[in-house]
Amino acid sequence: MILKDLVPILLKRKTFVIPAVIGILILLFVFLSSDDSGSIATTAVKKGQFSVSIIVSGELRAKRSFTLTTPRVRYGQMQIVYLMPEGTSVKTGDVIVQFATTDVDKTISDRDNDLNILQSDFATLKANQNQRMADLELNLKNIDLAYQQSLLQVEKTKFEADVDRKAAEINVEKNRLSVEQARMRIETQKIIDKSDTQKAKLRIHQVETDLLRARTDRELYTLRAPFAGLAVYEMNGSTNRKIAVGDSPYPGMPLVSLPDLTQIQSLTNVNEVDISKVVAGQKSHIRLDAFPDRVFDATVSTVGTIGQQKDRATAIKTFEVVLDLERADPILRPGMTTSNEIVMERIDDVLSIPLESVFEKEGKIVAYVVKGSAYKAQEIQLGVKNSNFIIVKSGLQTGDKVALRNPESKESSPAAPAKEQSKKNGKR
């Protein structure tokens, strides 16, 4: 009795259980789909465009990012009273961080009061100066009139006795000196008034400057997004946790990073063996580990010129390569792990097979071609390869089916090219 005959019998029994039936159905599917060659997976030889590429892992980052830091102000300790929730997509001008403004508000109020007092004092000073100057000018006029009268008196005494005429002349001289003295007092007072005015204006200007600075600094207590991005909190070194409401960060301390999600890059490192083949402008295909079904086109932006040791356990050097994604997508987030295929060359109209179908037999490179229910070791000549496939120059034709496992051995023994490629993939 074969396996597939057991199913109707089990279905008639009342004691069967669903899991057992499911297990038997799976075994039945495997049994019916097997062939006489031991169920070895095969694949067809394909002809078409072949991409010479490498696949390397990487990590997404924003091409442009801005970090908001604690402003440097002079009004006491800063304290955070509001934070935009982390992970929020923000727009240009959105409030990201708000600090308490108690100290700066008090400074503004104090300077505003000082300014009002100084402006009132200045008005009083100018009124007093104007009144004093008016009195001095009136006094000058009176003295000048007395001087003019004394001149007339001299004219009257022209024909009088010498004593009277001499007395009149002396009186003229006294009045002239009084006029000059009055004028000198006016000029002196003008200098004094000008100095007092400048001092008062200087005090007012200083307070106005302090007030303007305080009002300008108050705007620094509100940190806004310079462009659209994603709010990402920075670590607070004092608390060993991310920044939070209530923290009192020091001046210049990083608070929130704003990566621009409209321009995304994938940062990766290429093995020193392959770096010479990578140049700026090459096309790439990027897959997210979290969303393997999504593919994003990208272009090689920059290729590093200085190698870095991958880790202490190996002497292999890698070079930093940056890939610019050609479009943004809501699922793209900085820090996501990526698989990046960098296409270095495209070759049209060639045959290719998977690396897993290339084997070594008696010093020759072969592929096992399906011939009816058997396999034939067919010697082949190979060309360039990528991470998964290799070009076949001769030995196979389009449509040939080749084994993905050595049918002559219980364990696969892939040829040298496949082994080398597997090692490279593992290093990457």
Buried (B, 14 or more C-beta within 10 A) or exposed (E): EEEBEEEEEEEEEEEEEEEEEEEBEEEBEEEEEEEEBEEBEBBEBBBEEBBBBBBBEBBBBBBBBBEBBBBEBEBEEBBBEEBBEEEEEBEEEBEBBBBBBEBBBEBBEBBBEBBEEBEEEBEEBBEEBEEBBEEBEEBBEEBBEBBEEBBEBBEEBEEEEEEBBEBBBEBBEEBBEBBEEBBEEBEEBEEEBEEBBEEBEEBBEBBBEBBEBBBEBBEBBBBBBEBBBBBBBBEBEEEEEBBEEEBBBEEEBBBBBBBBBEEBBBBBBBBBEBBEBBEEEBBBBBBBEEEEEEEBEBBBBEBBEEBEEBEEEEEEBBBBBBBBBEEEEEEBBBEBEBBBBBBBEEBEEBBBBBBBBBBBBEEEBBBBBBEEEEBEBBEBEBBBBBBBBBBBEEBBEEEBBBBBBBBEEEEBEBBEBBBEBBEBBEEB
